[in-house]
Amino acid sequence: MAHLITLTDADTREDILFNLDTVVSIERGSRNLSVITTRWGRTNVVESLEHIKTESLKNNRVDIAPDVV
């Protein structure tokens, strides 16, 4: 199951959904940004490393199974 968190793109200020299972590294960048490197490229986000770590440890289960009648 994918481990998803919402972060803010530093360039566009839009929310982006990250699958943490594809992250190679997360580093502190310039201008108080965090740089996330995935299998496919890099993205700068405004959230701190501490915030990303806290969000990654949360158990955000989503149950989309239909109710049994």
Phi, psi and omega per residue, in radians:
M1 nan 2.341 -3.118
A2 -1.180 2.493 3.090
H3 -1.808 1.761 -3.005
L4 -1.831 2.421 2.975
I5 -2.377 2.683 3.110
T6 -1.728 2.248 3.098
L7 -2.275 2.970 -3.090
T8 -1.917 2.127 3.105
D9 -1.114 2.263 -3.081
A10 -1.205 -0.483 -3.105
D11 -1.464 -0.806 -3.037
T12 -1.734 -0.241 -3.083
R13 1.090 0.385 3.094
E14 -1.691 2.604 3.055
D15 -1.207 2.420 3.054
I16 -2.300 2.538 -3.117
L17 -1.722 2.129 -3.133
F18 -1.866 2.362 2.974
N19 -1.639 1.856 -3.069
L20 -1.123 -0.285 3.107
D21 -1.189 -0.303 -3.122
T22 -1.759 -0.032 -3.087
V23 -1.326 2.307 3.081
V24 -1.616 -0.767 3.118
S25 -2.756 2.750 3.031
I26 -2.317 2.192 -3.065
E27 -2.264 2.718 3.018
R28 -1.348 2.194 -3.135
G29 -1.841 -2.929 3.105
S30 -1.356 2.871 3.108
R31 0.990 0.591 3.124
N32 1.045 0.516 3.084
L33 -1.748 2.835 2.989
S34 -1.941 2.460 3.141
V35 -1.885 2.081 3.129
I36 -1.846 2.151 3.080
T37 -1.856 2.186 3.092
T38 -1.979 -3.077 3.093
R39 -1.072 -0.405 -2.994
W40 -1.938 -0.100 3.137
G41 2.782 -2.861 -3.102
R42 -2.147 2.591 3.070
T43 -2.453 2.362 3.020
N44 -1.604 2.315 3.099
V45 -2.203 2.731 -3.078
V46 -1.437 -0.336 -3.094
E47 -1.246 2.591 3.133
S48 -1.355 2.865 3.071
L49 -1.048 -0.669 -3.138
E50 -1.113 -0.734 3.118
H51 -1.122 -0.767 -3.136
I52 -1.092 -0.732 3.127
K53 -1.112 -0.777 3.115
T54 -1.047 -0.794 3.138
E55 -1.135 -0.621 -3.104
S56 -1.214 -0.434 -3.123
L57 -1.488 -0.203 3.121
K58 -1.252 2.577 3.085
N59 -1.727 1.605 -3.096
N60 -1.693 1.201 -3.132
R61 -1.256 2.423 3.064
V62 -2.131 2.132 3.141
D63 -1.847 1.876 -3.126
I64 -1.869 0.183 3.124
A65 -1.224 2.433 3.131
P66 -1.202 2.625 3.070
D67 -1.181 2.439 3.108
V68 -1.467 2.241 -3.106
V69 -1.682 nan nan
